[in-house]
Amino acid sequence: MCFREETLRRKFDASLVTVRKVFDTARNPQLAEDVHHKYADKYLLAEYMTNGHCASLLTTLRLLGVTDEHMKTMKQWSSDRTVTLRFSSRHKCTFLEKKTREVDSDKKDVVSGTGLGAAFSVSKKTVTTVTEYFWKFECGYELSAYKGNEPQEKIVIKQRDGASTKVKTTTEKSPQVETKEYPNIDVELTWLLQHVNAENGQVSFSINRSHKKCLTPLRNEDSEKAVAFSQNAGRWTRRVAGQLQTFFNVVQDNTLDMNSLQSSGDAFLPFAPLFEEGSKGDEQPPPKQRRIEATQTDSVVEYKKEHEGHVPAVLRGADLEALLQEEERQLMERLETVAKAFPASGGDGLITQDEARLMVLMHSGTSMLNGYFSCMDYLEEMLRKQLIAAIGKEITASDFAAYMQFHNRKMFKEEYAPKPLCLAVRRPNHYPEGTVSFVAKADDVTGENPALMLTRKLEAGTVPQMRFALSAAAEVTLCGETQVHAYIGHRFSFEQPPPMTLAARSRQFSGYVLLLGRIGGADLFLPSHAMIVQNKDEFDIPLMLDEIPSAQEFRDAIESLSPEQQRFAKAYRSMQLESTLFAVCIVQIKPQLEKVLNLPYDSLTKEIQLTQRLLALFIEYHIPPDLVSFQCDSMEDPDEIPAAKKVEAVKTHVDAMYEMIKDSKQKEVDEQKLQQEMNKASAPVTGGFSFGGAPAGAPQILDAKGARFGRGGAQMMGMRRASPMAMGFCAMAKTSASVGVVMEAGGRPSAPAQPAPTGAPAADASLPDGMVDVSTFPVALEKQFDAFSDAACIRPTIIKPADSWTKRYQPKLLSDVKTTQVGSDLQTKEKSKAFDLLDALTRSGVLTIEESSMHIVLGATHCFDETLVDTLVKKNVNPIEHVERSMLIVASTLFGQQPRDLVKEAVVDRVEKYSPMLFLE
């Protein structure tokens, strides 16, 4: 039990002792949490406590001096104006006189001795002269009420002027400012007066449970206004008590018992949160004794109609009246006791019985108002404790996420249910090259926990082929499958959503190209990052989930903007919505290698060494693929040539290329050595002549690299000729210029190169009928949310890679795994390598990519203003139903199906009951 809960319990237990003294011994009232009751009993309890609180306030006002006539006048004002209770005060300090007096010291010094044959003693005492200054401190105060903004038209409830006391100081400095008007202390009484009957002074408060903003017994307009008034009134009583204490501190009369004015511990609360099993009290006291109107009884009658056979646990009106009388008796008893300790009213002293009574009433009012707030707070805490007790623990956002996985399995049909987004990179009937997965959270037991997403696979021919630019002159077309995924996250209060990571894994001697970006149109992919994942590489790419305002929040924000500002905001939002389409493209390397090398399908599956050497040629040396591809003679039928022969031909080309590279490297080494020898030989010697060189001062011949040549330099320049690699490039360039076509697998000429990308997405009007434009999904989804859900709760979410990644790799087969952080510079290098490889695999965009898969993730987040438990307790909102509704709206938009067709037959009735708007025809 926490300290705050223990304090509340002690306060309520103290009041319960008094309650049992008031009731007869057959009664057994208890704290509300200890009595079995219905949820509706909590509403009755809130009404009971608020009515008791108001009646207690009226008692305090009456003791302050508010008469029935005052009450009728203020009640009349409150019908159309505010009513304010004001405490104003002032003081004046004037100098009276200066006095001096001598004060003997308590210490006496005695000196003894003998002289002239006789003994003697001399005593000495210190005398101090004291100067004292006397001041007259006068104060006055007034308690009044006025309507609206007309303080001059006021009702004076209590006032006093001329109260004074004499103050003594030892310095000439005045103990107080000479004259001062203190700031007025105001509190508005309008709410209280609106719940008081002017004719009989009875209180009438009830909660409108049919109001759309009525959430819980505490979270509704009626109760919130009552609590707000109580808080303001409590601040007023504390400030007035503080102002009175300022005056009392000036008094130097030690005979007054100032401690008797302070609050004495836990005051009695007549409206403590008590229930009684089968409450047996009288419904109402006799009419003349009532302080509460019959509305409490009316609520009980309605309760009995709704809960037939169950007796409300709340105490009755007669019980509350008896407890209010006991509170008034205790207060009057205390006032009488205090009056005996202070001078009678009417004197000119600063503190009389009037000021003492006023101070006691302020302290008791503060205690009562704080007690009411504690009672209402206890009501909400009781709900929280009961909810936690029912579940067995205080659930968290992660617990809720685990439940929603369970809930979705029970609700959705198998083909529409959210599934883990873990993609195996594989060819049909082959072992995976690796995996790509969205990891929502790292699980301590199972490790990676893939995020669950709704998935729709778009059939071939129903979606345009995606294209993206490799460079300003090359564009690649993707002909593989396309899948659209929807991720619906949820976030409570200001908690961060669960971290999400894109994990890319590759197996040994395997690899693929991974591209990340967004969708820029119906057929346009805009990659921002790319990497080659091969040979047991592991990339962990954190994903940032950036929420943008919901549709309703956006409308509210731009409502007061100018037309120009609105158009700008709408244009920018359209880009933001499109950015919520996060795209992941996977390109398999081996199938595309076979295609660019004119090899049969599946011919490189077991050619591990050849594949690795080819990738090195393309990535490290940027060798054009035509130099190593298989080419058949014009007289041969490509289909008749065995696959092994074609692979062997490619191996021969690769061996030759590596031999040429080796020779080129060796020649470069030899040239460097020769260059160094020439530099030494051309160095000047004594006498201005070098053997085999030009005469001193003669012009020097430089080669293309700036090396100097002496005598015989022309012959050495003749020895410098093009390397085999350079000759190969020249031959390739000439061949390309003369032939003009490139042979595809099987010896068939390919289509001519495609034009450079324009960068603009295909227009919607140009799409054939039946084609799906994935770029329109965010707008369509926002319209659905706006129409069928609480649009303020659903925020579109932009998913994008973080700035820093983690890469684990194994440089060699026998080496240990190394880990490195991939920052922006390394990301740029990775993208450059991947694009170089794709340029080679597609012959700079001439070849399409068949073995690819495009995965488009649409992000949205369901946001709650409170924590999970507070969403249930304070908002009375079942988050399961809200997230369920969001999931159904997204699934309906994604699959193009009605919600009824997405869920299992067994749950249709339940879903329709709590989300009827989704089932309207």
PEBEL-V560089 format. One record per run of one state. SS is the DSSP state (h for helix, s for strand, l for the rest). FROM is the first residue (numbers start at 1). LEN is the number of residues. If there is no record, write none. Layout:
BEGIN
SS_FROM_LEN, SS_FROM_LEN
END
This chain:
BEGIN
l_1_2, h_3_20, l_23_7, s_30_2, h_32_3, l_35_4, h_39_26, l_65_3, h_68_10, l_78_5, s_83_33, l_116_2, s_118_30, l_148_6, s_154_16, l_170_9, s_179_3, l_182_3, s_185_4, l_189_1, h_190_5, l_195_1, s_196_1, l_197_6, s_203_1, l_204_17, h_221_28, l_249_9, h_258_4, l_262_12, s_274_2, l_276_11, h_287_3, l_290_2, s_292_1, l_293_2, h_295_12, l_307_7, s_314_1, l_315_2, h_317_24, l_341_8, s_349_1, l_350_3, h_353_39, l_392_5, h_397_15, s_412_1, l_413_1, h_414_3, l_417_2, s_419_2, l_421_1, s_422_4, l_426_8, s_434_10, l_444_3, s_447_4, l_451_1, s_452_7, l_459_4, s_463_1, l_464_2, s_466_6, l_472_2, s_474_5, l_479_2, s_481_12, l_493_7, s_500_7, l_507_4, s_511_9, l_520_4, s_524_11, l_535_3, s_538_10, l_548_3, h_551_8, l_559_4, h_563_17, l_580_1, s_581_8, h_589_8, l_597_11, h_608_12, l_620_5, h_625_3, l_628_10, h_638_3, l_641_2, h_643_39, l_682_19, s_701_2, l_703_5, s_708_2, l_710_3, h_713_7, l_720_4, h_724_16, l_740_3, s_743_1, l_744_5, s_749_1, l_750_14, h_764_3, l_767_5, s_772_1, l_773_1, h_774_15, l_789_2, h_791_3, s_794_8, l_802_3, s_805_5, l_810_8, s_818_5, l_823_1, h_824_18, l_842_7, s_849_1, l_850_2, s_852_13, l_865_3, h_868_6, l_874_5, h_879_17, l_896_3, h_899_4, s_903_1, l_904_1, h_905_10, l_915_1, h_916_4, l_920_2
END
